[in-house]
């Protein structure tokens, strides 16, 4: 469950950074973290 909350917070950060004009590197790093957490959560057996 905590992975979904982290994904939500990272998504919010992406929106905030889009309005502040952050660099492409910031978006790439956040995107990679989101992908890792999403895959980890999807592959986790319940």
QUIDA-V254291 format. One record per pair of residues at least 24 apart in sequence whose ideal C-beta (glycine too) atoms are under 10 Angstrom apart, sorted by the first residue. I is the first residue (numbers start at 0). J is the second residue. D is the distance in whole Angstrom. If there is no record, write none. Layout:
{{I/J/D} {I/J/D}}
This chain:
{{0/40/9} {1/36/9} {1/40/9} {2/35/9} {2/36/5} {2/37/8} {2/38/10} {2/39/6} {2/40/4} {2/41/10} {2/43/8} {3/36/8} {3/37/9} {3/40/6} {4/36/10} {5/32/8} {5/33/9} {5/36/6} {5/40/9} {6/32/9} {6/33/6} {6/34/10} {6/36/5} {6/37/6} {6/40/7} {9/33/5} {9/36/8} {9/37/10}}
